[in-house]
Amino acid sequence: MNSSNSSFSSRWSLHGQSALVTGGTRGIGRAIVEELANLGAHVYTCARSKEDLTRCLKEWEKAGLHVEGCVCDVSSRGQREALFHNVSSTFKGKLNILVNNVGTNLRKPTVEYTAEDFSHIMSTNFESAYHNAQLAHPLLKATGQGNVVFVSSVAGVTAIRSGTLYAASKGAINQITKNLACEWAKDGIRVNTVAPWYIKTDLANEVLKDEDFTREVISRTPLRRVGEPFEVASVVGFLCLPSAGFVSGQVVTIDGGMSANGFFPTKD
């Protein structure tokens, strides 16, 4: 292989890199784990369910993917700290990639949200991601080429019928992406976010069971369908590659054109 081919191959590979993906046994998280592992990364993941984690680890091992993991509820500060102790031990004090994927939602009118609802959604969606980034920083800095990707939502970009607390938590993620990209650039760390629209996951499927609602979603989406988890994972994978080395501080919407659609009816 000549030098130009070798350079091309290395730009499109994560071989030799380490990655942590939170919430990696279902939906978008699982797709991201598999994307990064197939690109050559050694991936560490976590899940609340020991049963789900054990099943997935066996499947990944059978597929020849280099994935390890532990049980962790990332809404718990103590469990997050234990998670990063495990990650640091596994990767010898270094980490190339952090993907903050975990999220939850509770759809209610704004005036019906309780203090407990506020705490649950914000601690799971925003506080956990923020704290994970803090914990990951020294490990990412140690590599000289760290990479953080947050999984947000178009709900943090524009108004959609997902609940104000969910939107607020995702909007906060989108903003810290820009701040961290600037603050941590001196440490060789890039920071980006992906913001999906409706994707076929357990969380989305709960509302997509309503056929009328699904028709409304599709009518607002120029590509006229709901997205697939791998379509989010492939963008995350790209953002982690050396080929994306000059991309930082970006919120990339993955929405079939929805956020660009002011008023452009999908019917001819």
C-alpha positions in Angstrom: 0.0 0.0 0.0 1.4 3.4 -1.0 1.5 6.3 1.5 -1.5 8.1 0.1 -3.6 5.0 0.4 -2.4 4.4 3.9 -3.2 8.0 4.8 -6.7 7.6 3.3 -7.3 4.3 5.3 -6.2 5.8 8.6 -8.5 8.8 8.1 -11.5 6.5 7.8 -10.7 4.2 10.7 -10.9 4.2 14.5 -8.4 1.3 14.8 -6.5 1.6 18.1 -8.9 4.1 19.6 -11.0 3.8 22.8 -14.6 4.8 23.2 -17.2 5.1 25.9 -20.9 5.0 24.9 -23.5 5.4 27.6 -26.7 3.6 27.3 -25.4 1.2 24.6 -27.7 -1.8 24.6 -30.7 -0.4 22.9 -31.8 1.8 20.0 -29.5 4.6 19.0 -26.9 3.7 21.7 -26.6 0.2 20.5 -26.2 1.3 16.9 -23.5 3.7 17.9 -21.6 1.0 19.8 -21.7 -1.3 16.8 -20.7 1.6 14.4 -17.7 2.5 16.4 -16.6 -1.1 17.0 -17.0 -1.9 13.3 -14.7 1.1 12.6 -12.1 -0.5 14.8 -12.6 1.1 18.2 -12.4 -0.7 21.5 -15.7 0.3 23.0 -16.8 0.4 26.6 -20.6 0.8 27.3 -23.0 0.7 30.2 -26.7 0.0 30.8 -29.1 -0.1 33.7 -30.1 -3.7 32.9 -27.6 -6.5 33.7 -29.7 -8.8 31.5 -29.6 -6.5 28.5 -25.9 -5.9 28.9 -25.0 -9.6 29.2 -27.0 -10.5 26.2 -25.5 -7.7 24.1 -21.9 -8.4 25.2 -22.4 -12.0 24.1 -23.8 -11.0 20.7 -21.0 -8.5 20.1 -18.3 -11.1 21.1 -19.8 -13.5 18.6 -19.7 -10.8 15.9 -16.1 -10.2 16.6 -16.6 -6.7 18.0 -14.3 -5.5 20.8 -16.8 -4.3 23.4 -16.8 -4.4 27.2 -19.2 -2.9 29.7 -20.7 -2.6 33.1 -24.1 -1.9 34.8 -24.6 1.7 35.5 -27.5 4.1 36.1 -26.0 7.4 34.7 -28.6 9.4 36.5 -26.7 8.5 39.8 -23.6 10.7 40.5 -22.0 7.9 42.4 -22.5 5.3 39.7 -21.1 7.8 37.1 -17.9 8.1 39.1 -17.7 4.3 39.4 -18.2 4.0 35.7 -15.3 6.3 34.9 -13.1 4.4 37.4 -13.8 1.3 35.3 -13.2 3.1 32.1 -9.9 4.6 33.3 -8.7 1.2 34.4 -9.7 -0.5 31.2 -8.0 2.1 28.9 -5.1 2.9 31.2 -6.0 6.5 32.0 -6.8 7.5 28.5 -10.0 7.8 26.4 -10.3 8.9 22.7 -14.1 9.1 22.4 -17.0 9.9 24.8 -20.5 9.5 23.4 -23.2 10.8 25.8 -26.3 9.0 24.6 -28.6 8.3 27.6 -31.9 10.2 27.6 -35.5 10.0 28.9 -38.7 11.9 28.5 -42.1 12.5 30.1 -44.6 14.3 28.0 -47.0 16.6 29.9 -48.4 20.1 29.5 -45.9 22.5 31.1 -48.1 23.4 34.1 -48.4 19.8 35.1 -44.7 19.0 35.5 -43.8 18.4 39.2 -40.5 19.2 40.9 -39.8 15.5 40.8 -40.4 15.4 37.0 -38.0 18.4 36.6 -35.3 16.7 38.6 -35.6 13.3 36.9 -35.5 14.7 33.3 -32.8 17.2 33.9 -30.6 14.9 35.9 -30.8 12.1 33.3 -30.6 14.2 30.1 -28.4 17.1 31.1 -26.6 16.7 34.5 -25.4 13.2 33.6 -24.0 14.3 30.3 -22.4 17.4 31.8 -20.8 15.4 34.7 -19.6 12.6 32.3 -17.8 15.3 30.2 -16.2 16.6 33.4 -15.1 13.1 34.4 -13.9 12.3 30.9 -11.8 15.5 30.4 -8.5 14.3 31.9 -8.8 11.0 30.0 -9.6 12.7 26.8 -6.8 15.3 27.3 -4.3 12.5 27.9 -4.8 11.2 24.3 -4.1 14.6 22.7 -7.0 14.0 20.3 -10.1 13.6 22.4 -13.6 13.6 21.0 -17.0 14.2 22.7 -20.3 13.6 20.9 -23.6 14.4 22.7 -26.9 12.8 21.5 -29.4 15.6 21.7 -32.6 16.2 19.7 -34.2 18.6 17.3 -36.4 19.4 20.3 -33.5 21.5 21.5 -33.3 23.3 18.2 -37.0 24.1 17.4 -40.3 23.7 19.0 -41.8 20.3 18.7 -44.5 18.5 20.8 -42.1 16.7 23.1 -42.6 18.6 26.4 -40.8 21.7 27.6 -38.5 19.9 30.0 -37.2 17.5 27.4 -36.6 20.5 25.1 -34.9 22.5 27.8 -32.5 19.6 28.6 -31.6 19.2 24.9 -31.2 22.9 24.3 -28.7 23.0 27.2 -26.8 20.1 25.6 -26.6 22.0 22.3 -25.3 25.1 24.1 -22.5 23.4 26.1 -21.4 21.8 22.9 -20.4 25.2 21.6 -18.8 26.3 24.9 -16.8 23.1 25.4 -15.6 23.1 21.8 -14.0 26.5 22.5 -12.9 25.9 26.0 -11.3 22.5 25.4 -9.8 23.1 22.0 -6.5 23.9 23.6 -6.5 20.4 25.1 -7.0 18.8 21.6 -10.6 17.9 22.3 -13.3 18.3 19.7 -17.0 18.5 20.8 -20.1 18.0 18.6 -23.7 17.0 19.0 -26.2 15.1 16.9 -29.8 16.1 17.1 -32.2 13.5 15.7 -35.9 13.8 14.8 -38.1 10.8 15.3 -36.0 7.6 15.1 -37.3 4.0 15.4 -36.4 3.4 19.1 -38.3 2.2 22.1 -38.7 5.8 23.4 -40.1 7.1 20.1 -42.2 4.1 19.3 -44.4 4.8 22.4 -45.7 7.9 20.6 -45.4 6.6 17.1 -48.0 3.9 18.0 -50.5 6.6 17.4 -51.1 6.4 13.6 -52.5 10.0 13.4 -49.5 11.4 15.2 -47.1 9.4 12.9 -48.9 10.8 9.9 -48.3 14.3 11.3 -44.6 13.5 11.8 -44.2 12.3 8.3 -46.1 15.2 6.8 -43.5 17.6 8.4 -40.6 15.5 7.2 -39.5 16.1 3.5 -38.0 12.6 3.2 -41.4 11.3 4.3 -40.4 8.7 6.8 -39.0 8.1 10.3 -35.3 7.6 10.7 -33.4 4.4 11.6 -30.9 4.1 14.5 -28.0 3.4 12.1 -28.6 6.7 10.4 -27.7 8.5 13.6 -24.9 6.1 14.4 -23.2 6.7 11.0 -23.0 10.4 11.6 -21.7 9.9 15.1 -19.1 7.6 13.6 -18.0 10.2 11.1 -17.7 12.9 13.8 -15.3 10.6 15.7 -13.1 9.8 12.6 -9.8 11.6 11.9 -11.5 12.7 8.7 -13.7 15.0 10.8 -10.7 16.5 12.5 -11.6 20.1 11.7 -15.3 19.7 12.8 -16.1 21.0 16.3 -18.8 23.0 18.1 -21.5 21.8 15.7 -25.1 20.6 16.3 -25.9 18.3 13.4 -29.6 17.7 12.8 -30.5 14.2 11.6 -34.2 14.8 10.7 -35.0 14.1 7.1 -35.1 17.8 6.4 -37.7 18.6 9.1 -35.9 21.5 10.7 -35.5 23.1 7.2 -39.2 22.9 6.4 -40.9 26.2 7.1 -43.8 25.5 4.8 -43.1 23.1 2.0 -45.9 20.5 1.7 -44.7 17.0 1.1 -47.5 16.2 -1.2 -47.0 17.1 -4.9 
